Amino acid sequence: MQSEDLETKSGIRSFVAAPLPLAQEEQARADTYGLIARLLLVPPDDALLASLAGADASFGASESPDSDQPLERAWLGLSLAARQIPGAAVRDEFTELFISTSIPKINPYGSLYLAGFLHEKPLAALRTDLAHLGLARRAGALETEDHLGALCETMRRMILGGQGAPRQPLARQQEFFEVHIATWSGACLEHLRQADGARFYGVLADFVVAYFDIERAAFDVASDFAPD
């Protein structure tokens, strides 16, 4: 998978090198958002699936699928799904879920969940926020900025910075997450989890839910210790 493929889908230039080294945990956050974006925006190639299949318990110490840590358990489940489901089947599943000549099974757009229709006020508000961050939809982008994958790519960019868009402080990341992602992503991911035929992507939904829960908790802790 080439980075320009993801850029075309998300409208946010992706996989930009950070201007200065990041703390390990921040790089891990950026990488996780990038992975989620990539899996939601374009069907995964065999190289990415092989990488997932060979992944260890990066989010915890145990390698047991019975771990009591939701994020670790979800990560191991995603790795197992990548091992067990053939790549062609995963790509067919992506097409079946997200692509249709009429109405796809899953439409992961914030405006649709928040306002009931595409291209409504939530998308306009998001575009205003992106402009304040120095980000904008690139000409030729295949998805609008409120696509859940594009929003995860934006979070990655806020953590990394680069190409004229500075890194954003944690408080600004939290604000963006709470306004543009947390308000609707849970319902969307539940629809994905329950969608007919969602074998790999149902497991991905479990992982994203668990990861967003961790992000939300970490933001809350950081807020508690932030100076007045």
Biotite code that builds the C-alpha atoms (Angstrom):
import biotite.structure as struc

atoms = struc.array([
    struc.Atom([0.000, 0.000, 0.000], chain_id="A", res_id=1, res_name="MET", atom_name="CA", element="C"),
    struc.Atom([1.488, 3.310, -1.068], chain_id="A", res_id=2, res_name="GLN", atom_name="CA", element="C"),
    struc.Atom([1.007, 6.372, 1.129], chain_id="A", res_id=3, res_name="SER", atom_name="CA", element="C"),
    struc.Atom([-0.444, 8.382, -1.758], chain_id="A", res_id=4, res_name="GLU", atom_name="CA", element="C"),
    struc.Atom([-3.338, 5.888, -1.960], chain_id="A", res_id=5, res_name="ASP", atom_name="CA", element="C"),
    struc.Atom([-4.339, 6.732, 1.594], chain_id="A", res_id=6, res_name="LEU", atom_name="CA", element="C"),
    struc.Atom([-3.842, 10.445, 0.961], chain_id="A", res_id=7, res_name="GLU", atom_name="CA", element="C"),
    struc.Atom([-6.227, 10.277, -1.989], chain_id="A", res_id=8, res_name="THR", atom_name="CA", element="C"),
    struc.Atom([-8.884, 8.635, 0.174], chain_id="A", res_id=9, res_name="LYS", atom_name="CA", element="C"),
    struc.Atom([-8.508, 10.716, 3.321], chain_id="A", res_id=10, res_name="SER", atom_name="CA", element="C"),
    struc.Atom([-7.727, 14.111, 1.847], chain_id="A", res_id=11, res_name="GLY", atom_name="CA", element="C"),
    struc.Atom([-5.117, 14.549, 4.561], chain_id="A", res_id=12, res_name="ILE", atom_name="CA", element="C"),
    struc.Atom([-1.506, 14.066, 3.522], chain_id="A", res_id=13, res_name="ARG", atom_name="CA", element="C"),
    struc.Atom([-0.349, 11.014, 5.391], chain_id="A", res_id=14, res_name="SER", atom_name="CA", element="C"),
    struc.Atom([2.718, 9.257, 6.778], chain_id="A", res_id=15, res_name="PHE", atom_name="CA", element="C"),
    struc.Atom([4.624, 12.530, 7.173], chain_id="A", res_id=16, res_name="VAL", atom_name="CA", element="C"),
    struc.Atom([7.837, 12.276, 9.152], chain_id="A", res_id=17, res_name="ALA", atom_name="CA", element="C"),
    struc.Atom([7.762, 14.115, 12.467], chain_id="A", res_id=18, res_name="ALA", atom_name="CA", element="C"),
    struc.Atom([9.961, 17.224, 12.591], chain_id="A", res_id=19, res_name="PRO", atom_name="CA", element="C"),
    struc.Atom([11.468, 16.156, 15.927], chain_id="A", res_id=20, res_name="LEU", atom_name="CA", element="C"),
    struc.Atom([11.532, 12.821, 17.746], chain_id="A", res_id=21, res_name="PRO", atom_name="CA", element="C"),
    struc.Atom([8.374, 11.999, 19.635], chain_id="A", res_id=22, res_name="LEU", atom_name="CA", element="C"),
    struc.Atom([8.060, 10.278, 22.963], chain_id="A", res_id=23, res_name="ALA", atom_name="CA", element="C"),
    struc.Atom([7.530, 6.562, 22.427], chain_id="A", res_id=24, res_name="GLN", atom_name="CA", element="C"),
    struc.Atom([3.957, 6.618, 23.667], chain_id="A", res_id=25, res_name="GLU", atom_name="CA", element="C"),
    struc.Atom([3.068, 9.516, 21.362], chain_id="A", res_id=26, res_name="GLU", atom_name="CA", element="C"),
    struc.Atom([4.588, 7.759, 18.363], chain_id="A", res_id=27, res_name="GLN", atom_name="CA", element="C"),
    struc.Atom([2.576, 4.669, 19.290], chain_id="A", res_id=28, res_name="ALA", atom_name="CA", element="C"),
    struc.Atom([-0.610, 6.751, 19.400], chain_id="A", res_id=29, res_name="ARG", atom_name="CA", element="C"),
    struc.Atom([0.143, 8.238, 16.000], chain_id="A", res_id=30, res_name="ALA", atom_name="CA", element="C"),
    struc.Atom([0.899, 4.807, 14.553], chain_id="A", res_id=31, res_name="ASP", atom_name="CA", element="C"),
    struc.Atom([-2.341, 3.377, 15.934], chain_id="A", res_id=32, res_name="THR", atom_name="CA", element="C"),
    struc.Atom([-4.446, 6.169, 14.490], chain_id="A", res_id=33, res_name="TYR", atom_name="CA", element="C"),
    struc.Atom([-2.619, 5.689, 11.192], chain_id="A", res_id=34, res_name="GLY", atom_name="CA", element="C"),
    struc.Atom([-3.374, 1.969, 11.190], chain_id="A", res_id=35, res_name="LEU", atom_name="CA", element="C"),
    struc.Atom([-7.065, 2.538, 11.885], chain_id="A", res_id=36, res_name="ILE", atom_name="CA", element="C"),
    struc.Atom([-7.224, 5.169, 9.148], chain_id="A", res_id=37, res_name="ALA", atom_name="CA", element="C"),
    struc.Atom([-5.572, 2.885, 6.648], chain_id="A", res_id=38, res_name="ARG", atom_name="CA", element="C"),
    struc.Atom([-7.895, -0.037, 7.366], chain_id="A", res_id=39, res_name="LEU", atom_name="CA", element="C"),
    struc.Atom([-11.024, 2.115, 7.158], chain_id="A", res_id=40, res_name="LEU", atom_name="CA", element="C"),
    struc.Atom([-10.081, 4.098, 4.064], chain_id="A", res_id=41, res_name="LEU", atom_name="CA", element="C"),
    struc.Atom([-8.668, 1.475, 1.720], chain_id="A", res_id=42, res_name="VAL", atom_name="CA", element="C"),
    struc.Atom([-8.777, -2.331, 1.599], chain_id="A", res_id=43, res_name="PRO", atom_name="CA", element="C"),
    struc.Atom([-5.621, -3.754, 3.185], chain_id="A", res_id=44, res_name="PRO", atom_name="CA", element="C"),
    struc.Atom([-2.980, -5.310, 0.983], chain_id="A", res_id=45, res_name="ASP", atom_name="CA", element="C"),
    struc.Atom([-1.312, -8.614, 1.798], chain_id="A", res_id=46, res_name="ASP", atom_name="CA", element="C"),
    struc.Atom([1.752, -6.901, 3.284], chain_id="A", res_id=47, res_name="ALA", atom_name="CA", element="C"),
    struc.Atom([-0.317, -5.057, 5.873], chain_id="A", res_id=48, res_name="LEU", atom_name="CA", element="C"),
    struc.Atom([-2.303, -8.162, 6.758], chain_id="A", res_id=49, res_name="LEU", atom_name="CA", element="C"),
    struc.Atom([0.916, -10.152, 7.126], chain_id="A", res_id=50, res_name="ALA", atom_name="CA", element="C"),
    struc.Atom([2.263, -7.476, 9.456], chain_id="A", res_id=51, res_name="SER", atom_name="CA", element="C"),
    struc.Atom([-0.897, -7.650, 11.553], chain_id="A", res_id=52, res_name="LEU", atom_name="CA", element="C"),
    struc.Atom([-0.832, -11.440, 11.536], chain_id="A", res_id=53, res_name="ALA", atom_name="CA", element="C"),
    struc.Atom([2.709, -11.462, 12.898], chain_id="A", res_id=54, res_name="GLY", atom_name="CA", element="C"),
    struc.Atom([2.123, -8.781, 15.504], chain_id="A", res_id=55, res_name="ALA", atom_name="CA", element="C"),
    struc.Atom([2.726, -9.606, 19.142], chain_id="A", res_id=56, res_name="ASP", atom_name="CA", element="C"),
    struc.Atom([0.822, -8.319, 22.153], chain_id="A", res_id=57, res_name="ALA", atom_name="CA", element="C"),
    struc.Atom([1.981, -4.754, 21.626], chain_id="A", res_id=58, res_name="SER", atom_name="CA", element="C"),
    struc.Atom([-0.721, -3.365, 23.885], chain_id="A", res_id=59, res_name="PHE", atom_name="CA", element="C"),
    struc.Atom([0.048, -5.603, 26.841], chain_id="A", res_id=60, res_name="GLY", atom_name="CA", element="C"),
    struc.Atom([2.268, -8.286, 28.259], chain_id="A", res_id=61, res_name="ALA", atom_name="CA", element="C"),
    struc.Atom([0.033, -11.313, 27.722], chain_id="A", res_id=62, res_name="SER", atom_name="CA", element="C"),
    struc.Atom([-0.378, -13.240, 24.486], chain_id="A", res_id=63, res_name="GLU", atom_name="CA", element="C"),
    struc.Atom([-3.563, -14.964, 25.618], chain_id="A", res_id=64, res_name="SER", atom_name="CA", element="C"),
    struc.Atom([-6.837, -14.209, 23.796], chain_id="A", res_id=65, res_name="PRO", atom_name="CA", element="C"),
    struc.Atom([-8.470, -14.523, 27.227], chain_id="A", res_id=66, res_name="ASP", atom_name="CA", element="C"),
    struc.Atom([-6.658, -11.455, 28.559], chain_id="A", res_id=67, res_name="SER", atom_name="CA", element="C"),
    struc.Atom([-8.728, -9.278, 30.885], chain_id="A", res_id=68, res_name="ASP", atom_name="CA", element="C"),
    struc.Atom([-7.382, -6.125, 29.205], chain_id="A", res_id=69, res_name="GLN", atom_name="CA", element="C"),
    struc.Atom([-9.933, -5.069, 26.537], chain_id="A", res_id=70, res_name="PRO", atom_name="CA", element="C"),
    struc.Atom([-7.427, -3.326, 24.267], chain_id="A", res_id=71, res_name="LEU", atom_name="CA", element="C"),
    struc.Atom([-4.919, -6.161, 24.439], chain_id="A", res_id=72, res_name="GLU", atom_name="CA", element="C"),
    struc.Atom([-7.648, -8.718, 23.801], chain_id="A", res_id=73, res_name="ARG", atom_name="CA", element="C"),
    struc.Atom([-8.977, -6.723, 20.841], chain_id="A", res_id=74, res_name="ALA", atom_name="CA", element="C"),
    struc.Atom([-5.484, -6.331, 19.376], chain_id="A", res_id=75, res_name="TRP", atom_name="CA", element="C"),
    struc.Atom([-4.841, -10.055, 19.631], chain_id="A", res_id=76, res_name="LEU", atom_name="CA", element="C"),
    struc.Atom([-8.220, -10.691, 18.021], chain_id="A", res_id=77, res_name="GLY", atom_name="CA", element="C"),
    struc.Atom([-7.315, -8.426, 15.113], chain_id="A", res_id=78, res_name="LEU", atom_name="CA", element="C"),
    struc.Atom([-4.001, -10.205, 14.666], chain_id="A", res_id=79, res_name="SER", atom_name="CA", element="C"),
    struc.Atom([-5.761, -13.576, 14.730], chain_id="A", res_id=80, res_name="LEU", atom_name="CA", element="C"),
    struc.Atom([-8.303, -12.419, 12.142], chain_id="A", res_id=81, res_name="ALA", atom_name="CA", element="C"),
    struc.Atom([-5.485, -11.273, 9.860], chain_id="A", res_id=82, res_name="ALA", atom_name="CA", element="C"),
    struc.Atom([-3.935, -14.748, 10.144], chain_id="A", res_id=83, res_name="ARG", atom_name="CA", element="C"),
    struc.Atom([-7.114, -16.712, 9.596], chain_id="A", res_id=84, res_name="GLN", atom_name="CA", element="C"),
    struc.Atom([-8.992, -14.747, 6.923], chain_id="A", res_id=85, res_name="ILE", atom_name="CA", element="C"),
    struc.Atom([-7.459, -14.733, 3.424], chain_id="A", res_id=86, res_name="PRO", atom_name="CA", element="C"),
    struc.Atom([-6.448, -11.336, 2.101], chain_id="A", res_id=87, res_name="GLY", atom_name="CA", element="C"),
    struc.Atom([-8.770, -11.552, -0.890], chain_id="A", res_id=88, res_name="ALA", atom_name="CA", element="C"),
    struc.Atom([-11.690, -12.262, 1.463], chain_id="A", res_id=89, res_name="ALA", atom_name="CA", element="C"),
    struc.Atom([-10.819, -9.223, 3.597], chain_id="A", res_id=90, res_name="VAL", atom_name="CA", element="C"),
    struc.Atom([-10.736, -7.012, 0.521], chain_id="A", res_id=91, res_name="ARG", atom_name="CA", element="C"),
    struc.Atom([-14.037, -8.425, -0.704], chain_id="A", res_id=92, res_name="ASP", atom_name="CA", element="C"),
    struc.Atom([-15.469, -7.711, 2.742], chain_id="A", res_id=93, res_name="GLU", atom_name="CA", element="C"),
    struc.Atom([-14.300, -4.094, 2.532], chain_id="A", res_id=94, res_name="PHE", atom_name="CA", element="C"),
    struc.Atom([-16.057, -3.714, -0.809], chain_id="A", res_id=95, res_name="THR", atom_name="CA", element="C"),
    struc.Atom([-19.223, -5.361, 0.485], chain_id="A", res_id=96, res_name="GLU", atom_name="CA", element="C"),
    struc.Atom([-19.372, -3.142, 3.572], chain_id="A", res_id=97, res_name="LEU", atom_name="CA", element="C"),
    struc.Atom([-18.180, 0.249, 2.375], chain_id="A", res_id=98, res_name="PHE", atom_name="CA", element="C"),
    struc.Atom([-18.663, 0.371, -1.400], chain_id="A", res_id=99, res_name="ILE", atom_name="CA", element="C"),
    struc.Atom([-21.959, 0.147, -3.256], chain_id="A", res_id=100, res_name="SER", atom_name="CA", element="C"),
    struc.Atom([-23.646, 1.484, -6.356], chain_id="A", res_id=101, res_name="THR", atom_name="CA", element="C"),
    struc.Atom([-26.599, 2.407, -4.127], chain_id="A", res_id=102, res_name="SER", atom_name="CA", element="C"),
    struc.Atom([-26.287, 2.626, -0.332], chain_id="A", res_id=103, res_name="ILE", atom_name="CA", element="C"),
    struc.Atom([-23.345, 0.856, 1.352], chain_id="A", res_id=104, res_name="PRO", atom_name="CA", element="C"),
    struc.Atom([-23.992, -1.185, 4.475], chain_id="A", res_id=105, res_name="LYS", atom_name="CA", element="C"),
    struc.Atom([-21.689, 1.103, 6.462], chain_id="A", res_id=106, res_name="ILE", atom_name="CA", element="C"),
    struc.Atom([-21.416, 4.856, 5.920], chain_id="A", res_id=107, res_name="ASN", atom_name="CA", element="C"),
    struc.Atom([-18.781, 6.047, 8.426], chain_id="A", res_id=108, res_name="PRO", atom_name="CA", element="C"),
    struc.Atom([-19.446, 9.776, 8.106], chain_id="A", res_id=109, res_name="TYR", atom_name="CA", element="C"),
    struc.Atom([-19.926, 12.031, 11.099], chain_id="A", res_id=110, res_name="GLY", atom_name="CA", element="C"),
    struc.Atom([-22.457, 14.277, 9.393], chain_id="A", res_id=111, res_name="SER", atom_name="CA", element="C"),
    struc.Atom([-24.725, 11.318, 8.667], chain_id="A", res_id=112, res_name="LEU", atom_name="CA", element="C"),
    struc.Atom([-24.693, 10.148, 12.285], chain_id="A", res_id=113, res_name="TYR", atom_name="CA", element="C"),
    struc.Atom([-24.958, 13.601, 13.842], chain_id="A", res_id=114, res_name="LEU", atom_name="CA", element="C"),
    struc.Atom([-27.393, 15.288, 11.462], chain_id="A", res_id=115, res_name="ALA", atom_name="CA", element="C"),
    struc.Atom([-29.027, 12.422, 9.593], chain_id="A", res_id=116, res_name="GLY", atom_name="CA", element="C"),
    struc.Atom([-27.658, 13.420, 6.196], chain_id="A", res_id=117, res_name="PHE", atom_name="CA", element="C"),
    struc.Atom([-24.323, 13.737, 4.437], chain_id="A", res_id=118, res_name="LEU", atom_name="CA", element="C"),
    struc.Atom([-22.665, 17.137, 3.925], chain_id="A", res_id=119, res_name="HIS", atom_name="CA", element="C"),
    struc.Atom([-24.560, 18.836, 6.741], chain_id="A", res_id=120, res_name="GLU", atom_name="CA", element="C"),
    struc.Atom([-23.544, 21.352, 9.430], chain_id="A", res_id=121, res_name="LYS", atom_name="CA", element="C"),
    struc.Atom([-21.228, 18.967, 11.327], chain_id="A", res_id=122, res_name="PRO", atom_name="CA", element="C"),
    struc.Atom([-19.055, 18.695, 8.208], chain_id="A", res_id=123, res_name="LEU", atom_name="CA", element="C"),
    struc.Atom([-18.988, 22.475, 7.817], chain_id="A", res_id=124, res_name="ALA", atom_name="CA", element="C"),
    struc.Atom([-17.967, 22.868, 11.468], chain_id="A", res_id=125, res_name="ALA", atom_name="CA", element="C"),
    struc.Atom([-15.249, 20.252, 11.000], chain_id="A", res_id=126, res_name="LEU", atom_name="CA", element="C"),
    struc.Atom([-13.868, 22.071, 7.971], chain_id="A", res_id=127, res_name="ARG", atom_name="CA", element="C"),
    struc.Atom([-13.672, 25.277, 9.975], chain_id="A", res_id=128, res_name="THR", atom_name="CA", element="C"),
    struc.Atom([-11.799, 23.455, 12.722], chain_id="A", res_id=129, res_name="ASP", atom_name="CA", element="C"),
    struc.Atom([-9.409, 21.882, 10.217], chain_id="A", res_id=130, res_name="LEU", atom_name="CA", element="C"),
    struc.Atom([-8.673, 25.291, 8.728], chain_id="A", res_id=131, res_name="ALA", atom_name="CA", element="C"),
    struc.Atom([-7.717, 26.554, 12.190], chain_id="A", res_id=132, res_name="HIS", atom_name="CA", element="C"),
    struc.Atom([-5.339, 23.588, 12.449], chain_id="A", res_id=133, res_name="LEU", atom_name="CA", element="C"),
    struc.Atom([-3.754, 24.381, 9.097], chain_id="A", res_id=134, res_name="GLY", atom_name="CA", element="C"),
    struc.Atom([-5.296, 21.313, 7.453], chain_id="A", res_id=135, res_name="LEU", atom_name="CA", element="C"),
    struc.Atom([-7.645, 21.036, 4.501], chain_id="A", res_id=136, res_name="ALA", atom_name="CA", element="C"),
    struc.Atom([-9.106, 18.481, 2.139], chain_id="A", res_id=137, res_name="ARG", atom_name="CA", element="C"),
    struc.Atom([-6.831, 17.891, -0.792], chain_id="A", res_id=138, res_name="ARG", atom_name="CA", element="C"),
    struc.Atom([-8.187, 18.306, -4.309], chain_id="A", res_id=139, res_name="ALA", atom_name="CA", element="C"),
    struc.Atom([-9.217, 14.933, -5.658], chain_id="A", res_id=140, res_name="GLY", atom_name="CA", element="C"),
    struc.Atom([-9.779, 13.330, -2.254], chain_id="A", res_id=141, res_name="ALA", atom_name="CA", element="C"),
    struc.Atom([-12.259, 10.470, -2.489], chain_id="A", res_id=142, res_name="LEU", atom_name="CA", element="C"),
    struc.Atom([-13.727, 10.840, 1.000], chain_id="A", res_id=143, res_name="GLU", atom_name="CA", element="C"),
    struc.Atom([-15.008, 13.854, 2.879], chain_id="A", res_id=144, res_name="THR", atom_name="CA", element="C"),
    struc.Atom([-13.204, 14.981, 5.995], chain_id="A", res_id=145, res_name="GLU", atom_name="CA", element="C"),
    struc.Atom([-15.832, 13.521, 8.347], chain_id="A", res_id=146, res_name="ASP", atom_name="CA", element="C"),
    struc.Atom([-15.114, 9.935, 7.268], chain_id="A", res_id=147, res_name="HIS", atom_name="CA", element="C"),
    struc.Atom([-13.976, 8.092, 10.401], chain_id="A", res_id=148, res_name="LEU", atom_name="CA", element="C"),
    struc.Atom([-10.766, 7.024, 8.682], chain_id="A", res_id=149, res_name="GLY", atom_name="CA", element="C"),
    struc.Atom([-10.005, 10.593, 7.627], chain_id="A", res_id=150, res_name="ALA", atom_name="CA", element="C"),
    struc.Atom([-10.631, 11.785, 11.187], chain_id="A", res_id=151, res_name="LEU", atom_name="CA", element="C"),
    struc.Atom([-8.184, 9.205, 12.528], chain_id="A", res_id=152, res_name="CYS", atom_name="CA", element="C"),
    struc.Atom([-5.648, 10.412, 9.975], chain_id="A", res_id=153, res_name="GLU", atom_name="CA", element="C"),
    struc.Atom([-6.237, 13.951, 11.242], chain_id="A", res_id=154, res_name="THR", atom_name="CA", element="C"),
    struc.Atom([-5.557, 12.806, 14.803], chain_id="A", res_id=155, res_name="MET", atom_name="CA", element="C"),
    struc.Atom([-2.322, 11.253, 13.582], chain_id="A", res_id=156, res_name="ARG", atom_name="CA", element="C"),
    struc.Atom([-1.342, 14.514, 11.940], chain_id="A", res_id=157, res_name="ARG", atom_name="CA", element="C"),
    struc.Atom([-2.153, 16.469, 15.099], chain_id="A", res_id=158, res_name="MET", atom_name="CA", element="C"),
    struc.Atom([0.192, 14.218, 17.073], chain_id="A", res_id=159, res_name="ILE", atom_name="CA", element="C"),
    struc.Atom([3.010, 14.208, 14.509], chain_id="A", res_id=160, res_name="LEU", atom_name="CA", element="C"),
    struc.Atom([2.784, 17.633, 12.909], chain_id="A", res_id=161, res_name="GLY", atom_name="CA", element="C"),
    struc.Atom([4.647, 18.293, 9.686], chain_id="A", res_id=162, res_name="GLY", atom_name="CA", element="C"),
    struc.Atom([4.206, 19.978, 6.297], chain_id="A", res_id=163, res_name="GLN", atom_name="CA", element="C"),
    struc.Atom([3.242, 23.330, 7.742], chain_id="A", res_id=164, res_name="GLY", atom_name="CA", element="C"),
    struc.Atom([0.806, 21.971, 10.328], chain_id="A", res_id=165, res_name="ALA", atom_name="CA", element="C"),
    struc.Atom([2.307, 22.117, 13.826], chain_id="A", res_id=166, res_name="PRO", atom_name="CA", element="C"),
    struc.Atom([1.912, 19.432, 16.447], chain_id="A", res_id=167, res_name="ARG", atom_name="CA", element="C"),
    struc.Atom([-1.074, 20.122, 18.611], chain_id="A", res_id=168, res_name="GLN", atom_name="CA", element="C"),
    struc.Atom([-1.044, 20.039, 22.422], chain_id="A", res_id=169, res_name="PRO", atom_name="CA", element="C"),
    struc.Atom([-2.887, 17.227, 24.132], chain_id="A", res_id=170, res_name="LEU", atom_name="CA", element="C"),
    struc.Atom([-5.725, 19.518, 25.187], chain_id="A", res_id=171, res_name="ALA", atom_name="CA", element="C"),
    struc.Atom([-6.360, 20.473, 21.554], chain_id="A", res_id=172, res_name="ARG", atom_name="CA", element="C"),
    struc.Atom([-6.254, 16.821, 20.515], chain_id="A", res_id=173, res_name="GLN", atom_name="CA", element="C"),
    struc.Atom([-8.789, 16.035, 23.220], chain_id="A", res_id=174, res_name="GLN", atom_name="CA", element="C"),
    struc.Atom([-11.099, 18.814, 22.069], chain_id="A", res_id=175, res_name="GLU", atom_name="CA", element="C"),
    struc.Atom([-10.984, 17.591, 18.472], chain_id="A", res_id=176, res_name="PHE", atom_name="CA", element="C"),
    struc.Atom([-11.533, 13.975, 19.514], chain_id="A", res_id=177, res_name="PHE", atom_name="CA", element="C"),
    struc.Atom([-14.477, 14.775, 21.760], chain_id="A", res_id=178, res_name="GLU", atom_name="CA", element="C"),
    struc.Atom([-16.221, 17.063, 19.268], chain_id="A", res_id=179, res_name="VAL", atom_name="CA", element="C"),
    struc.Atom([-15.617, 15.298, 15.975], chain_id="A", res_id=180, res_name="HIS", atom_name="CA", element="C"),
    struc.Atom([-15.088, 11.610, 16.844], chain_id="A", res_id=181, res_name="ILE", atom_name="CA", element="C"),
    struc.Atom([-16.470, 10.605, 20.251], chain_id="A", res_id=182, res_name="ALA", atom_name="CA", element="C"),
    struc.Atom([-19.903, 12.100, 19.558], chain_id="A", res_id=183, res_name="THR", atom_name="CA", element="C"),
    struc.Atom([-20.820, 9.503, 16.945], chain_id="A", res_id=184, res_name="TRP", atom_name="CA", element="C"),
    struc.Atom([-18.115, 6.891, 16.403], chain_id="A", res_id=185, res_name="SER", atom_name="CA", element="C"),
    struc.Atom([-19.556, 4.495, 18.983], chain_id="A", res_id=186, res_name="GLY", atom_name="CA", element="C"),
    struc.Atom([-22.813, 4.117, 17.057], chain_id="A", res_id=187, res_name="ALA", atom_name="CA", element="C"),
    struc.Atom([-20.957, 3.727, 13.773], chain_id="A", res_id=188, res_name="CYS", atom_name="CA", element="C"),
    struc.Atom([-18.613, 1.086, 15.150], chain_id="A", res_id=189, res_name="LEU", atom_name="CA", element="C"),
    struc.Atom([-21.520, -0.829, 16.653], chain_id="A", res_id=190, res_name="GLU", atom_name="CA", element="C"),
    struc.Atom([-23.164, -0.880, 13.223], chain_id="A", res_id=191, res_name="HIS", atom_name="CA", element="C"),
    struc.Atom([-19.908, -2.163, 11.753], chain_id="A", res_id=192, res_name="LEU", atom_name="CA", element="C"),
    struc.Atom([-19.591, -4.793, 14.461], chain_id="A", res_id=193, res_name="ARG", atom_name="CA", element="C"),
    struc.Atom([-23.102, -6.107, 13.753], chain_id="A", res_id=194, res_name="GLN", atom_name="CA", element="C"),
    struc.Atom([-23.045, -5.839, 9.955], chain_id="A", res_id=195, res_name="ALA", atom_name="CA", element="C"),
    struc.Atom([-23.713, -9.024, 8.011], chain_id="A", res_id=196, res_name="ASP", atom_name="CA", element="C"),
    struc.Atom([-20.473, -10.474, 6.718], chain_id="A", res_id=197, res_name="GLY", atom_name="CA", element="C"),
    struc.Atom([-18.245, -8.297, 8.904], chain_id="A", res_id=198, res_name="ALA", atom_name="CA", element="C"),
    struc.Atom([-15.699, -10.922, 9.929], chain_id="A", res_id=199, res_name="ARG", atom_name="CA", element="C"),
    struc.Atom([-12.433, -8.984, 9.788], chain_id="A", res_id=200, res_name="PHE", atom_name="CA", element="C"),
    struc.Atom([-14.043, -5.565, 10.084], chain_id="A", res_id=201, res_name="TYR", atom_name="CA", element="C"),
    struc.Atom([-16.224, -6.618, 12.994], chain_id="A", res_id=202, res_name="GLY", atom_name="CA", element="C"),
    struc.Atom([-13.024, -7.498, 14.845], chain_id="A", res_id=203, res_name="VAL", atom_name="CA", element="C"),
    struc.Atom([-11.500, -4.192, 13.749], chain_id="A", res_id=204, res_name="LEU", atom_name="CA", element="C"),
    struc.Atom([-14.537, -2.426, 15.230], chain_id="A", res_id=205, res_name="ALA", atom_name="CA", element="C"),
    struc.Atom([-13.841, -4.144, 18.566], chain_id="A", res_id=206, res_name="ASP", atom_name="CA", element="C"),
    struc.Atom([-10.256, -2.897, 18.453], chain_id="A", res_id=207, res_name="PHE", atom_name="CA", element="C"),
    struc.Atom([-11.205, 0.679, 17.564], chain_id="A", res_id=208, res_name="VAL", atom_name="CA", element="C"),
    struc.Atom([-13.814, 0.810, 20.340], chain_id="A", res_id=209, res_name="VAL", atom_name="CA", element="C"),
    struc.Atom([-11.249, -0.429, 22.861], chain_id="A", res_id=210, res_name="ALA", atom_name="CA", element="C"),
    struc.Atom([-8.630, 2.017, 21.626], chain_id="A", res_id=211, res_name="TYR", atom_name="CA", element="C"),
    struc.Atom([-10.985, 4.987, 21.720], chain_id="A", res_id=212, res_name="PHE", atom_name="CA", element="C"),
    struc.Atom([-11.936, 4.029, 25.284], chain_id="A", res_id=213, res_name="ASP", atom_name="CA", element="C"),
    struc.Atom([-8.252, 4.163, 26.237], chain_id="A", res_id=214, res_name="ILE", atom_name="CA", element="C"),
    struc.Atom([-7.824, 7.512, 24.497], chain_id="A", res_id=215, res_name="GLU", atom_name="CA", element="C"),
    struc.Atom([-10.844, 8.941, 26.271], chain_id="A", res_id=216, res_name="ARG", atom_name="CA", element="C"),
    struc.Atom([-9.589, 7.776, 29.664], chain_id="A", res_id=217, res_name="ALA", atom_name="CA", element="C"),
    struc.Atom([-6.086, 9.126, 28.998], chain_id="A", res_id=218, res_name="ALA", atom_name="CA", element="C"),
    struc.Atom([-7.481, 12.496, 27.961], chain_id="A", res_id=219, res_name="PHE", atom_name="CA", element="C"),
    struc.Atom([-9.528, 12.641, 31.164], chain_id="A", res_id=220, res_name="ASP", atom_name="CA", element="C"),
    struc.Atom([-6.476, 11.879, 33.308], chain_id="A", res_id=221, res_name="VAL", atom_name="CA", element="C"),
    struc.Atom([-4.427, 14.505, 31.498], chain_id="A", res_id=222, res_name="ALA", atom_name="CA", element="C"),
    struc.Atom([-7.201, 17.046, 32.041], chain_id="A", res_id=223, res_name="SER", atom_name="CA", element="C"),
    struc.Atom([-7.261, 16.304, 35.760], chain_id="A", res_id=224, res_name="ASP", atom_name="CA", element="C"),
    struc.Atom([-3.566, 17.129, 36.039], chain_id="A", res_id=225, res_name="PHE", atom_name="CA", element="C"),
    struc.Atom([-3.514, 20.079, 33.642], chain_id="A", res_id=226, res_name="ALA", atom_name="CA", element="C"),
    struc.Atom([-2.619, 23.450, 35.202], chain_id="A", res_id=227, res_name="PRO", atom_name="CA", element="C"),
    struc.Atom([-5.513, 25.837, 35.716], chain_id="A", res_id=228, res_name="ASP", atom_name="CA", element="C"),
])
